[in-house]
Amino acid sequence: MTRSRAQAGIDEDDGAAGEAPAIRVHLDELLAQRGMTLTELSARMDVTIVNLSILKNGRARAIRFTTMARLCEALNCQPGDLLSYQPSARIAR
């Protein structure tokens, strides 16, 4: 049985701000390094492929620590392997 988006702990960005997110998710790279598909990760975590796709494609605006911990367990990685911060190029006024 798969979990809903709210239960999965992933909130989708509505794109209203129109800016690139400052936090980058490296799920694609981690999956490739491990020879794992999104489908396999979905089964290991009991999270829908749609929810993982939202995260993978950079459309997530939030993730619960419990979901992050489950991702790290399934991918055998640390949170810093999964996420990085890229400062905005905008100049503060």
PDB file of N, CA, C and O in Angstrom:
ATOM      1  N   MET A   1       0.845  -1.181   0.000  1.00  0.00           N
ATOM      2  CA  MET A   1       0.000   0.000   0.000  1.00  0.00           C
ATOM      3  C   MET A   1       0.891   1.245   0.000  1.00  0.00           C
ATOM      4  O   MET A   1       1.805   1.359   0.816  1.00  0.00           O
ATOM      5  N   THR A   2       0.625   2.156  -0.898  1.00  0.00           N
ATOM      6  CA  THR A   2       1.423   3.368  -0.968  1.00  0.00           C
ATOM      7  C   THR A   2       0.769   4.477  -0.166  1.00  0.00           C
ATOM      8  O   THR A   2      -0.416   4.425   0.165  1.00  0.00           O
ATOM      9  N   ARG A   3       1.571   5.473   0.132  1.00  0.00           N
ATOM     10  CA  ARG A   3       1.107   6.556   0.991  1.00  0.00           C
ATOM     11  C   ARG A   3       0.775   7.780   0.175  1.00  0.00           C
ATOM     12  O   ARG A   3       1.321   7.984  -0.909  1.00  0.00           O
ATOM     13  N   SER A   4      -0.142   8.615   0.711  1.00  0.00           N
ATOM     14  CA  SER A   4      -0.501   9.862   0.044  1.00  0.00           C
ATOM     15  C   SER A   4       0.639  10.857   0.167  1.00  0.00           C
ATOM     16  O   SER A   4       1.572  10.643   0.941  1.00  0.00           O
ATOM     17  N   ARG A   5       0.570  11.950  -0.597  1.00  0.00           N
ATOM     18  CA  ARG A   5       1.614  12.973  -0.572  1.00  0.00           C
ATOM     19  C   ARG A   5       1.786  13.523   0.838  1.00  0.00           C
ATOM     20  O   ARG A   5       2.916  13.689   1.298  1.00  0.00           O
ATOM     21  N   ALA A   6       0.696  13.806   1.526  1.00  0.00           N
ATOM     22  CA  ALA A   6       0.790  14.348   2.885  1.00  0.00           C
ATOM     23  C   ALA A   6       1.436  13.331   3.815  1.00  0.00           C
ATOM     24  O   ALA A   6       2.256  13.700   4.656  1.00  0.00           O
ATOM     25  N   GLN A   7       1.084  12.067   3.679  1.00  0.00           N
ATOM     26  CA  GLN A   7       1.670  11.039   4.520  1.00  0.00           C
ATOM     27  C   GLN A   7       3.135  10.816   4.187  1.00  0.00           C
ATOM     28  O   GLN A   7       3.925  10.459   5.060  1.00  0.00           O
ATOM     29  N   ALA A   8       3.500  11.024   2.934  1.00  0.00           N
ATOM     30  CA  ALA A   8       4.878  10.805   2.503  1.00  0.00           C
ATOM     31  C   ALA A   8       5.809  11.886   3.028  1.00  0.00           C
ATOM     32  O   ALA A   8       7.020  11.674   3.078  1.00  0.00           O
ATOM     33  N   GLY A   9       5.283  13.023   3.417  1.00  0.00           N
ATOM     34  CA  GLY A   9       6.108  14.097   3.949  1.00  0.00           C
ATOM     35  C   GLY A   9       6.775  14.935   2.886  1.00  0.00           C
ATOM     36  O   GLY A   9       7.833  15.516   3.127  1.00  0.00           O
ATOM     37  N   ILE A  10       6.164  15.008   1.691  1.00  0.00           N
ATOM     38  CA  ILE A  10       6.694  15.817   0.602  1.00  0.00           C
ATOM     39  C   ILE A  10       5.611  16.775   0.160  1.00  0.00           C
ATOM     40  O   ILE A  10       4.513  16.349  -0.198  1.00  0.00           O
ATOM     41  N   ASP A  11       5.911  18.080   0.179  1.00  0.00           N
ATOM     42  CA  ASP A  11       4.976  19.096  -0.291  1.00  0.00           C
ATOM     43  C   ASP A  11       5.466  19.619  -1.623  1.00  0.00           C
ATOM     44  O   ASP A  11       6.647  19.931  -1.779  1.00  0.00           O
ATOM     45  N   GLU A  12       4.541  19.720  -2.609  1.00  0.00           N
ATOM     46  CA  GLU A  12       4.915  20.180  -3.935  1.00  0.00           C
ATOM     47  C   GLU A  12       4.879  21.694  -4.009  1.00  0.00           C
ATOM     48  O   GLU A  12       3.985  22.334  -3.455  1.00  0.00           O
ATOM     49  N   ASP A  13       5.872  22.268  -4.706  1.00  0.00           N
ATOM     50  CA  ASP A  13       5.953  23.706  -4.934  1.00  0.00           C
ATOM     51  C   ASP A  13       4.975  24.080  -6.025  1.00  0.00           C
ATOM     52  O   ASP A  13       4.914  23.417  -7.060  1.00  0.00           O
ATOM     53  N   ASP A  14       4.200  25.146  -5.802  1.00  0.00           N
ATOM     54  CA  ASP A  14       3.221  25.576  -6.800  1.00  0.00           C
ATOM     55  C   ASP A  14       3.846  26.450  -7.877  1.00  0.00           C
ATOM     56  O   ASP A  14       3.168  26.823  -8.834  1.00  0.00           O
ATOM     57  N   GLY A  15       5.120  26.782  -7.740  1.00  0.00           N
ATOM     58  CA  GLY A  15       5.831  27.555  -8.756  1.00  0.00           C
ATOM     59  C   GLY A  15       5.479  29.028  -8.773  1.00  0.00           C
ATOM     60  O   GLY A  15       5.854  29.727  -9.714  1.00  0.00           O
ATOM     61  N   ALA A  16       4.778  29.523  -7.777  1.00  0.00           N
ATOM     62  CA  ALA A  16       4.317  30.904  -7.758  1.00  0.00           C
ATOM     63  C   ALA A  16       5.463  31.914  -7.724  1.00  0.00           C
ATOM     64  O   ALA A  16       5.351  32.993  -8.306  1.00  0.00           O
ATOM     65  N   ALA A  17       6.541  31.584  -7.064  1.00  0.00           N
ATOM     66  CA  ALA A  17       7.632  32.541  -6.917  1.00  0.00           C
ATOM     67  C   ALA A  17       8.396  32.755  -8.220  1.00  0.00           C
ATOM     68  O   ALA A  17       8.952  33.832  -8.436  1.00  0.00           O
ATOM     69  N   GLY A  18       8.433  31.752  -9.088  1.00  0.00           N
ATOM     70  CA  GLY A  18       9.101  31.877 -10.364  1.00  0.00           C
ATOM     71  C   GLY A  18      10.624  31.875 -10.283  1.00  0.00           C
ATOM     72  O   GLY A  18      11.284  32.186 -11.275  1.00  0.00           O
ATOM     73  N   GLU A  19      11.194  31.537  -9.142  1.00  0.00           N
ATOM     74  CA  GLU A  19      12.637  31.482  -8.974  1.00  0.00           C
ATOM     75  C   GLU A  19      13.097  30.039  -8.886  1.00  0.00           C
ATOM     76  O   GLU A  19      12.340  29.155  -8.487  1.00  0.00           O
ATOM     77  N   ALA A  20      14.337  29.815  -9.262  1.00  0.00           N
ATOM     78  CA  ALA A  20      14.923  28.490  -9.074  1.00  0.00           C
ATOM     79  C   ALA A  20      15.112  28.264  -7.576  1.00  0.00           C
ATOM     80  O   ALA A  20      15.497  29.189  -6.861  1.00  0.00           O
ATOM     81  N   PRO A  21      14.852  27.068  -7.097  1.00  0.00           N
ATOM     82  CA  PRO A  21      15.007  26.811  -5.665  1.00  0.00           C
ATOM     83  C   PRO A  21      16.471  26.871  -5.245  1.00  0.00           C
ATOM     84  O   PRO A  21      17.363  26.487  -6.002  1.00  0.00           O
ATOM     85  N   ALA A  22      16.705  27.355  -4.037  1.00  0.00           N
ATOM     86  CA  ALA A  22      18.064  27.462  -3.515  1.00  0.00           C
ATOM     87  C   ALA A  22      18.581  26.104  -3.047  1.00  0.00           C
ATOM     88  O   ALA A  22      19.791  25.890  -2.994  1.00  0.00           O
ATOM     89  N   ILE A  23      17.683  25.196  -2.712  1.00  0.00           N
ATOM     90  CA  ILE A  23      18.065  23.859  -2.278  1.00  0.00           C
ATOM     91  C   ILE A  23      17.939  22.916  -3.469  1.00  0.00           C
ATOM     92  O   ILE A  23      16.880  22.834  -4.091  1.00  0.00           O
ATOM     93  N   ARG A  24      19.009  22.212  -3.783  1.00  0.00           N
ATOM     94  CA  ARG A  24      19.009  21.281  -4.906  1.00  0.00           C
ATOM     95  C   ARG A  24      19.000  19.860  -4.367  1.00  0.00           C
ATOM     96  O   ARG A  24      19.736  19.537  -3.434  1.00  0.00           O
ATOM     97  N   VAL A  25      18.156  19.007  -4.962  1.00  0.00           N
ATOM     98  CA  VAL A  25      18.041  17.607  -4.576  1.00  0.00           C
ATOM     99  C   VAL A  25      18.842  16.768  -5.566  1.00  0.00           C
ATOM    100  O   VAL A  25      18.680  16.913  -6.778  1.00  0.00           O
ATOM    101  N   HIS A  26      19.691  15.904  -5.062  1.00  0.00           N
ATOM    102  CA  HIS A  26      20.579  15.090  -5.890  1.00  0.00           C
ATOM    103  C   HIS A  26      20.095  13.639  -5.996  1.00  0.00           C
ATOM    104  O   HIS A  26      20.905  12.713  -6.048  1.00  0.00           O
ATOM    105  N   LEU A  27      18.789  13.452  -6.029  1.00  0.00           N
ATOM    106  CA  LEU A  27      18.225  12.101  -6.056  1.00  0.00           C
ATOM    107  C   LEU A  27      18.626  11.359  -7.326  1.00  0.00           C
ATOM    108  O   LEU A  27      18.971  10.179  -7.262  1.00  0.00           O
ATOM    109  N   ASP A  28      18.587  12.020  -8.470  1.00  0.00           N
ATOM    110  CA  ASP A  28      18.987  11.385  -9.733  1.00  0.00           C
ATOM    111  C   ASP A  28      20.406  10.822  -9.652  1.00  0.00           C
ATOM    112  O   ASP A  28      20.656   9.679 -10.033  1.00  0.00           O
ATOM    113  N   GLU A  29      21.321  11.637  -9.153  1.00  0.00           N
ATOM    114  CA  GLU A  29      22.711  11.229  -9.075  1.00  0.00           C
ATOM    115  C   GLU A  29      22.893  10.040  -8.131  1.00  0.00           C
ATOM    116  O   GLU A  29      23.620   9.097  -8.443  1.00  0.00           O
ATOM    117  N   LEU A  30      22.234  10.090  -6.986  1.00  0.00           N
ATOM    118  CA  LEU A  30      22.353   8.995  -6.019  1.00  0.00           C
ATOM    119  C   LEU A  30      21.771   7.703  -6.572  1.00  0.00           C
ATOM    120  O   LEU A  30      22.345   6.630  -6.386  1.00  0.00           O
ATOM    121  N   LEU A  31      20.632   7.803  -7.251  1.00  0.00           N
ATOM    122  CA  LEU A  31      20.030   6.609  -7.855  1.00  0.00           C
ATOM    123  C   LEU A  31      20.964   6.021  -8.916  1.00  0.00           C
ATOM    124  O   LEU A  31      21.157   4.807  -8.965  1.00  0.00           O
ATOM    125  N   ALA A  32      21.539   6.868  -9.756  1.00  0.00           N
ATOM    126  CA  ALA A  32      22.442   6.402 -10.810  1.00  0.00           C
ATOM    127  C   ALA A  32      23.675   5.729 -10.209  1.00  0.00           C
ATOM    128  O   ALA A  32      24.103   4.679 -10.689  1.00  0.00           O
ATOM    129  N   GLN A  33      24.245   6.326  -9.163  1.00  0.00           N
ATOM    130  CA  GLN A  33      25.434   5.756  -8.521  1.00  0.00           C
ATOM    131  C   GLN A  33      25.154   4.373  -7.945  1.00  0.00           C
ATOM    132  O   GLN A  33      26.044   3.525  -7.874  1.00  0.00           O
ATOM    133  N   ARG A  34      23.903   4.158  -7.535  1.00  0.00           N
ATOM    134  CA  ARG A  34      23.543   2.896  -6.895  1.00  0.00           C
ATOM    135  C   ARG A  34      22.888   1.913  -7.863  1.00  0.00           C
ATOM    136  O   ARG A  34      22.549   0.793  -7.480  1.00  0.00           O
ATOM    137  N   GLY A  35      22.712   2.328  -9.107  1.00  0.00           N
ATOM    138  CA  GLY A  35      22.065   1.460 -10.088  1.00  0.00           C
ATOM    139  C   GLY A  35      20.634   1.139  -9.711  1.00  0.00           C
ATOM    140  O   GLY A  35      20.143   0.043  -9.982  1.00  0.00           O
ATOM    141  N   MET A  36      19.961   2.099  -9.082  1.00  0.00           N
ATOM    142  CA  MET A  36      18.606   1.911  -8.579  1.00  0.00           C
ATOM    143  C   MET A  36      17.636   2.775  -9.377  1.00  0.00           C
ATOM    144  O   MET A  36      17.976   3.885  -9.787  1.00  0.00           O
ATOM    145  N   THR A  37      16.442   2.268  -9.592  1.00  0.00           N
ATOM    146  CA  THR A  37      15.410   3.043 -10.276  1.00  0.00           C
ATOM    147  C   THR A  37      14.506   3.729  -9.258  1.00  0.00           C
ATOM    148  O   THR A  37      14.488   3.371  -8.080  1.00  0.00           O
ATOM    149  N   LEU A  38      13.771   4.703  -9.727  1.00  0.00           N
ATOM    150  CA  LEU A  38      12.793   5.381  -8.877  1.00  0.00           C
ATOM    151  C   LEU A  38      11.721   4.391  -8.415  1.00  0.00           C
ATOM    152  O   LEU A  38      11.217   4.490  -7.296  1.00  0.00           O
ATOM    153  N   THR A  39      11.381   3.447  -9.275  1.00  0.00           N
ATOM    154  CA  THR A  39      10.397   2.414  -8.930  1.00  0.00           C
ATOM    155  C   THR A  39      10.897   1.555  -7.776  1.00  0.00           C
ATOM    156  O   THR A  39      10.139   1.247  -6.856  1.00  0.00           O
ATOM    157  N   GLU A  40      12.160   1.171  -7.820  1.00  0.00           N
ATOM    158  CA  GLU A  40      12.732   0.367  -6.741  1.00  0.00           C
ATOM    159  C   GLU A  40      12.781   1.156  -5.440  1.00  0.00           C
ATOM    160  O   GLU A  40      12.453   0.624  -4.379  1.00  0.00           O
ATOM    161  N   LEU A  41      13.188   2.423  -5.514  1.00  0.00           N
ATOM    162  CA  LEU A  41      13.214   3.269  -4.324  1.00  0.00           C
ATOM    163  C   LEU A  41      11.819   3.430  -3.743  1.00  0.00           C
ATOM    164  O   LEU A  41      11.636   3.385  -2.526  1.00  0.00           O
ATOM    165  N   SER A  42      10.839   3.619  -4.614  1.00  0.00           N
ATOM    166  CA  SER A  42       9.451   3.750  -4.186  1.00  0.00           C
ATOM    167  C   SER A  42       9.001   2.515  -3.405  1.00  0.00           C
ATOM    168  O   SER A  42       8.356   2.634  -2.364  1.00  0.00           O
ATOM    169  N   ALA A  43       9.340   1.349  -3.905  1.00  0.00           N
ATOM    170  CA  ALA A  43       8.965   0.107  -3.228  1.00  0.00           C
ATOM    171  C   ALA A  43       9.683  -0.044  -1.889  1.00  0.00           C
ATOM    172  O   ALA A  43       9.084  -0.492  -0.912  1.00  0.00           O
ATOM    173  N   ARG A  44      10.958   0.324  -1.840  1.00  0.00           N
ATOM    174  CA  ARG A  44      11.720   0.217  -0.591  1.00  0.00           C
ATOM    175  C   ARG A  44      11.190   1.158   0.485  1.00  0.00           C
ATOM    176  O   ARG A  44      11.214   0.831   1.671  1.00  0.00           O
ATOM    177  N   MET A  45      10.712   2.329   0.065  1.00  0.00           N
ATOM    178  CA  MET A  45      10.272   3.353   1.015  1.00  0.00           C
ATOM    179  C   MET A  45       8.775   3.341   1.273  1.00  0.00           C
ATOM    180  O   MET A  45       8.315   3.946   2.242  1.00  0.00           O
ATOM    181  N   ASP A  46       8.004   2.663   0.426  1.00  0.00           N
ATOM    182  CA  ASP A  46       6.542   2.703   0.472  1.00  0.00           C
ATOM    183  C   ASP A  46       6.038   4.138   0.305  1.00  0.00           C
ATOM    184  O   ASP A  46       5.173   4.604   1.046  1.00  0.00           O
ATOM    185  N   VAL A  47       6.606   4.821  -0.690  1.00  0.00           N
ATOM    186  CA  VAL A  47       6.199   6.168  -1.084  1.00  0.00           C
ATOM    187  C   VAL A  47       5.908   6.100  -2.574  1.00  0.00           C
ATOM    188  O   VAL A  47       6.615   5.411  -3.309  1.00  0.00           O
ATOM    189  N   THR A  48       4.881   6.804  -3.031  1.00  0.00           N
ATOM    190  CA  THR A  48       4.515   6.722  -4.440  1.00  0.00           C
ATOM    191  C   THR A  48       5.618   7.277  -5.339  1.00  0.00           C
ATOM    192  O   THR A  48       6.391   8.149  -4.941  1.00  0.00           O
ATOM    193  N   ILE A  49       5.668   6.757  -6.544  1.00  0.00           N
ATOM    194  CA  ILE A  49       6.616   7.251  -7.540  1.00  0.00           C
ATOM    195  C   ILE A  49       6.357   8.728  -7.822  1.00  0.00           C
ATOM    196  O   ILE A  49       7.297   9.495  -8.028  1.00  0.00           O
ATOM    197  N   VAL A  50       5.084   9.129  -7.831  1.00  0.00           N
ATOM    198  CA  VAL A  50       4.734  10.536  -8.077  1.00  0.00           C
ATOM    199  C   VAL A  50       5.378  11.431  -7.027  1.00  0.00           C
ATOM    200  O   VAL A  50       5.951  12.466  -7.366  1.00  0.00           O
ATOM    201  N   ASN A  51       5.291  11.048  -5.765  1.00  0.00           N
ATOM    202  CA  ASN A  51       5.881  11.863  -4.700  1.00  0.00           C
ATOM    203  C   ASN A  51       7.403  11.919  -4.802  1.00  0.00           C
ATOM    204  O   ASN A  51       8.000  12.975  -4.592  1.00  0.00           O
ATOM    205  N   LEU A  52       8.024  10.807  -5.119  1.00  0.00           N
ATOM    206  CA  LEU A  52       9.476  10.808  -5.288  1.00  0.00           C
ATOM    207  C   LEU A  52       9.878  11.612  -6.520  1.00  0.00           C
ATOM    208  O   LEU A  52      10.926  12.259  -6.528  1.00  0.00           O
ATOM    209  N   SER A  53       9.056  11.573  -7.551  1.00  0.00           N
ATOM    210  CA  SER A  53       9.321  12.339  -8.762  1.00  0.00           C
ATOM    211  C   SER A  53       9.275  13.842  -8.476  1.00  0.00           C
ATOM    212  O   SER A  53      10.089  14.601  -9.002  1.00  0.00           O
ATOM    213  N   ILE A  54       8.329  14.265  -7.649  1.00  0.00           N
ATOM    214  CA  ILE A  54       8.245  15.679  -7.238  1.00  0.00           C
ATOM    215  C   ILE A  54       9.549  16.102  -6.585  1.00  0.00           C
ATOM    216  O   ILE A  54      10.071  17.182  -6.863  1.00  0.00           O
ATOM    217  N   LEU A  55      10.066  15.259  -5.726  1.00  0.00           N
ATOM    218  CA  LEU A  55      11.331  15.543  -5.048  1.00  0.00           C
ATOM    219  C   LEU A  55      12.487  15.527  -6.049  1.00  0.00           C
ATOM    220  O   LEU A  55      13.321  16.432  -6.050  1.00  0.00           O
ATOM    221  N   LYS A  56      12.536  14.516  -6.884  1.00  0.00           N
ATOM    222  CA  LYS A  56      13.633  14.341  -7.849  1.00  0.00           C
ATOM    223  C   LYS A  56      13.708  15.488  -8.846  1.00  0.00           C
ATOM    224  O   LYS A  56      14.798  15.900  -9.245  1.00  0.00           O
ATOM    225  N   ASN A  57      12.553  16.003  -9.248  1.00  0.00           N
ATOM    226  CA  ASN A  57      12.511  17.050 -10.267  1.00  0.00           C
ATOM    227  C   ASN A  57      12.594  18.465  -9.700  1.00  0.00           C
ATOM    228  O   ASN A  57      12.413  19.437 -10.433  1.00  0.00           O
ATOM    229  N   GLY A  58      12.863  18.587  -8.412  1.00  0.00           N
ATOM    230  CA  GLY A  58      13.063  19.902  -7.810  1.00  0.00           C
ATOM    231  C   GLY A  58      11.785  20.686  -7.578  1.00  0.00           C
ATOM    232  O   GLY A  58      11.834  21.905  -7.415  1.00  0.00           O
ATOM    233  N   ARG A  59      10.645  20.016  -7.559  1.00  0.00           N
ATOM    234  CA  ARG A  59       9.378  20.722  -7.343  1.00  0.00           C
ATOM    235  C   ARG A  59       8.907  20.642  -5.888  1.00  0.00           C
ATOM    236  O   ARG A  59       7.865  21.197  -5.538  1.00  0.00           O
ATOM    237  N   ALA A  60       9.668  19.959  -5.053  1.00  0.00           N
ATOM    238  CA  ALA A  60       9.290  19.856  -3.641  1.00  0.00           C
ATOM    239  C   ALA A  60       9.644  21.157  -2.931  1.00  0.00           C
ATOM    240  O   ALA A  60      10.699  21.741  -3.182  1.00  0.00           O
ATOM    241  N   ARG A  61       8.765  21.607  -2.050  1.00  0.00           N
ATOM    242  CA  ARG A  61       9.071  22.804  -1.262  1.00  0.00           C
ATOM    243  C   ARG A  61       9.336  22.461   0.194  1.00  0.00           C
ATOM    244  O   ARG A  61       9.785  23.310   0.964  1.00  0.00           O
ATOM    245  N   ALA A  62       9.059  21.218   0.575  1.00  0.00           N
ATOM    246  CA  ALA A  62       9.304  20.781   1.952  1.00  0.00           C
ATOM    247  C   ALA A  62       9.433  19.264   1.981  1.00  0.00           C
ATOM    248  O   ALA A  62       8.888  18.552   1.138  1.00  0.00           O
ATOM    249  N   ILE A  63      10.172  18.797   2.978  1.00  0.00           N
ATOM    250  CA  ILE A  63      10.293  17.361   3.208  1.00  0.00           C
ATOM    251  C   ILE A  63      10.423  17.146   4.709  1.00  0.00           C
ATOM    252  O   ILE A  63      11.156  17.875   5.377  1.00  0.00           O
ATOM    253  N   ARG A  64       9.733  16.172   5.235  1.00  0.00           N
ATOM    254  CA  ARG A  64       9.814  15.875   6.666  1.00  0.00           C
ATOM    255  C   ARG A  64      11.128  15.171   6.976  1.00  0.00           C
ATOM    256  O   ARG A  64      11.686  14.471   6.131  1.00  0.00           O
ATOM    257  N   PHE A  65      11.609  15.364   8.187  1.00  0.00           N
ATOM    258  CA  PHE A  65      12.828  14.687   8.612  1.00  0.00           C
ATOM    259  C   PHE A  65      12.656  13.175   8.567  1.00  0.00           C
ATOM    260  O   PHE A  65      13.602  12.459   8.238  1.00  0.00           O
ATOM    261  N   THR A  66      11.474  12.679   8.888  1.00  0.00           N
ATOM    262  CA  THR A  66      11.246  11.233   8.850  1.00  0.00           C
ATOM    263  C   THR A  66      11.376  10.705   7.421  1.00  0.00           C
ATOM    264  O   THR A  66      11.902   9.613   7.203  1.00  0.00           O
ATOM    265  N   THR A  67      10.895  11.484   6.451  1.00  0.00           N
ATOM    266  CA  THR A  67      11.032  11.088   5.047  1.00  0.00           C
ATOM    267  C   THR A  67      12.492  11.149   4.637  1.00  0.00           C
ATOM    268  O   THR A  67      12.978  10.262   3.935  1.00  0.00           O
ATOM    269  N   MET A  68      13.197  12.188   5.067  1.00  0.00           N
ATOM    270  CA  MET A  68      14.627  12.313   4.770  1.00  0.00           C
ATOM    271  C   MET A  68      15.389  11.128   5.348  1.00  0.00           C
ATOM    272  O   MET A  68      16.265  10.570   4.688  1.00  0.00           O
ATOM    273  N   ALA A  69      15.064  10.745   6.566  1.00  0.00           N
ATOM    274  CA  ALA A  69      15.726   9.612   7.207  1.00  0.00           C
ATOM    275  C   ALA A  69      15.468   8.321   6.426  1.00  0.00           C
ATOM    276  O   ALA A  69      16.377   7.509   6.254  1.00  0.00           O
ATOM    277  N   ARG A  70      14.244   8.131   5.958  1.00  0.00           N
ATOM    278  CA  ARG A  70      13.914   6.931   5.179  1.00  0.00           C
ATOM    279  C   ARG A  70      14.648   6.930   3.842  1.00  0.00           C
ATOM    280  O   ARG A  70      15.100   5.880   3.387  1.00  0.00           O
ATOM    281  N   LEU A  71      14.770   8.104   3.204  1.00  0.00           N
ATOM    282  CA  LEU A  71      15.537   8.207   1.964  1.00  0.00           C
ATOM    283  C   LEU A  71      17.001   7.835   2.220  1.00  0.00           C
ATOM    284  O   LEU A  71      17.596   7.064   1.467  1.00  0.00           O
ATOM    285  N   CYS A  72      17.566   8.391   3.284  1.00  0.00           N
ATOM    286  CA  CYS A  72      18.961   8.111   3.616  1.00  0.00           C
ATOM    287  C   CYS A  72      19.176   6.627   3.911  1.00  0.00           C
ATOM    288  O   CYS A  72      20.194   6.052   3.525  1.00  0.00           O
ATOM    289  N   GLU A  73      18.227   6.022   4.587  1.00  0.00           N
ATOM    290  CA  GLU A  73      18.333   4.591   4.884  1.00  0.00           C
ATOM    291  C   GLU A  73      18.267   3.773   3.591  1.00  0.00           C
ATOM    292  O   GLU A  73      19.081   2.873   3.383  1.00  0.00           O
ATOM    293  N   ALA A  74      17.308   4.081   2.734  1.00  0.00           N
ATOM    294  CA  ALA A  74      17.127   3.324   1.492  1.00  0.00           C
ATOM    295  C   ALA A  74      18.296   3.510   0.536  1.00  0.00           C
ATOM    296  O   ALA A  74      18.646   2.589  -0.202  1.00  0.00           O
ATOM    297  N   LEU A  75      18.912   4.709   0.544  1.00  0.00           N
ATOM    298  CA  LEU A  75      20.013   5.016  -0.375  1.00  0.00           C
ATOM    299  C   LEU A  75      21.385   4.858   0.269  1.00  0.00           C
ATOM    300  O   LEU A  75      22.411   5.040  -0.387  1.00  0.00           O
ATOM    301  N   ASN A  76      21.398   4.516   1.565  1.00  0.00           N
ATOM    302  CA  ASN A  76      22.647   4.383   2.314  1.00  0.00           C
ATOM    303  C   ASN A  76      23.510   5.630   2.134  1.00  0.00           C
ATOM    304  O   ASN A  76      24.651   5.557   1.677  1.00  0.00           O
ATOM    305  N   CYS A  77      22.930   6.782   2.507  1.00  0.00           N
ATOM    306  CA  CYS A  77      23.626   8.055   2.339  1.00  0.00           C
ATOM    307  C   CYS A  77      23.354   8.965   3.535  1.00  0.00           C
ATOM    308  O   CYS A  77      22.603   8.610   4.444  1.00  0.00           O
ATOM    309  N   GLN A  78      23.965  10.119   3.519  1.00  0.00           N
ATOM    310  CA  GLN A  78      23.748  11.151   4.524  1.00  0.00           C
ATOM    311  C   GLN A  78      22.884  12.259   3.915  1.00  0.00           C
ATOM    312  O   GLN A  78      22.861  12.401   2.692  1.00  0.00           O
ATOM    313  N   PRO A  79      22.169  13.054   4.737  1.00  0.00           N
ATOM    314  CA  PRO A  79      21.353  14.151   4.191  1.00  0.00           C
ATOM    315  C   PRO A  79      22.146  15.088   3.285  1.00  0.00           C
ATOM    316  O   PRO A  79      21.613  15.572   2.286  1.00  0.00           O
ATOM    317  N   GLY A  80      23.400  15.350   3.613  1.00  0.00           N
ATOM    318  CA  GLY A  80      24.234  16.221   2.791  1.00  0.00           C
ATOM    319  C   GLY A  80      24.545  15.646   1.420  1.00  0.00           C
ATOM    320  O   GLY A  80      24.877  16.390   0.497  1.00  0.00           O
ATOM    321  N   ASP A  81      24.441  14.325   1.276  1.00  0.00           N
ATOM    322  CA  ASP A  81      24.617  13.695  -0.038  1.00  0.00           C
ATOM    323  C   ASP A  81      23.394  13.946  -0.911  1.00  0.00           C
ATOM    324  O   ASP A  81      23.494  13.989  -2.138  1.00  0.00           O
ATOM    325  N   LEU A  82      22.257  14.108  -0.280  1.00  0.00           N
ATOM    326  CA  LEU A  82      20.985  14.239  -0.976  1.00  0.00           C
ATOM    327  C   LEU A  82      20.642  15.686  -1.319  1.00  0.00           C
ATOM    328  O   LEU A  82      19.995  15.944  -2.333  1.00  0.00           O
ATOM    329  N   LEU A  83      21.071  16.631  -0.482  1.00  0.00           N
ATOM    330  CA  LEU A  83      20.712  18.040  -0.653  1.00  0.00           C
ATOM    331  C   LEU A  83      21.948  18.929  -0.693  1.00  0.00           C
ATOM    332  O   LEU A  83      22.958  18.630  -0.056  1.00  0.00           O
ATOM    333  N   SER A  84      21.863  20.020  -1.445  1.00  0.00           N
ATOM    334  CA  SER A  84      22.898  21.057  -1.397  1.00  0.00           C
ATOM    335  C   SER A  84      22.216  22.417  -1.524  1.00  0.00           C
ATOM    336  O   SER A  84      21.106  22.531  -2.044  1.00  0.00           O
ATOM    337  N   TYR A  85      22.902  23.429  -1.043  1.00  0.00           N
ATOM    338  CA  TYR A  85      22.400  24.798  -1.087  1.00  0.00           C
ATOM    339  C   TYR A  85      23.133  25.568  -2.169  1.00  0.00           C
ATOM    340  O   TYR A  85      24.363  25.549  -2.230  1.00  0.00           O
ATOM    341  N   GLN A  86      22.368  26.253  -3.033  1.00  0.00           N
ATOM    342  CA  GLN A  86      22.945  27.104  -4.064  1.00  0.00           C
ATOM    343  C   GLN A  86      22.361  28.496  -3.882  1.00  0.00           C
ATOM    344  O   GLN A  86      21.176  28.710  -4.137  1.00  0.00           O
ATOM    345  N   PRO A  87      23.181  29.443  -3.444  1.00  0.00           N
ATOM    346  CA  PRO A  87      22.669  30.797  -3.212  1.00  0.00           C
ATOM    347  C   PRO A  87      22.100  31.417  -4.487  1.00  0.00           C
ATOM    348  O   PRO A  87      22.553  31.133  -5.595  1.00  0.00           O
ATOM    349  N   SER A  88      21.119  32.251  -4.300  1.00  0.00           N
ATOM    350  CA  SER A  88      20.492  32.950  -5.412  1.00  0.00           C
ATOM    351  C   SER A  88      21.457  33.978  -5.981  1.00  0.00           C
ATOM    352  O   SER A  88      22.295  34.528  -5.266  1.00  0.00           O
ATOM    353  N   ALA A  89      21.327  34.225  -7.269  1.00  0.00           N
ATOM    354  CA  ALA A  89      22.164  35.238  -7.921  1.00  0.00           C
ATOM    355  C   ALA A  89      21.570  36.639  -7.780  1.00  0.00           C
ATOM    356  O   ALA A  89      22.179  37.624  -8.196  1.00  0.00           O
ATOM    357  N   ARG A  90      20.369  36.721  -7.186  1.00  0.00           N
ATOM    358  CA  ARG A  90      19.717  38.027  -7.015  1.00  0.00           C
ATOM    359  C   ARG A  90      20.497  38.888  -6.042  1.00  0.00           C
ATOM    360  O   ARG A  90      21.111  38.383  -5.101  1.00  0.00           O
ATOM    361  N   ILE A  91      20.471  40.172  -6.271  1.00  0.00           N
ATOM    362  CA  ILE A  91      21.106  41.135  -5.390  1.00  0.00           C
ATOM    363  C   ILE A  91      20.049  41.669  -4.431  1.00  0.00           C
ATOM    364  O   ILE A  91      18.996  42.142  -4.858  1.00  0.00           O
ATOM    365  N   ALA A  92      20.337  41.590  -3.123  1.00  0.00           N
ATOM    366  CA  ALA A  92      19.390  42.086  -2.126  1.00  0.00           C
ATOM    367  C   ALA A  92      19.331  43.605  -2.194  1.00  0.00           C
ATOM    368  O   ALA A  92      20.347  44.273  -2.384  1.00  0.00           O
ATOM    369  N   ARG A  93      18.140  44.131  -2.037  1.00  0.00           N
ATOM    370  CA  ARG A  93      17.967  45.592  -2.076  1.00  0.00           C
ATOM    371  C   ARG A  93      17.610  46.128  -0.726  1.00  0.00           C
ATOM    372  O   ARG A  93      17.426  47.335  -0.569  1.00  0.00           O
TER     373      ARG A  93
END
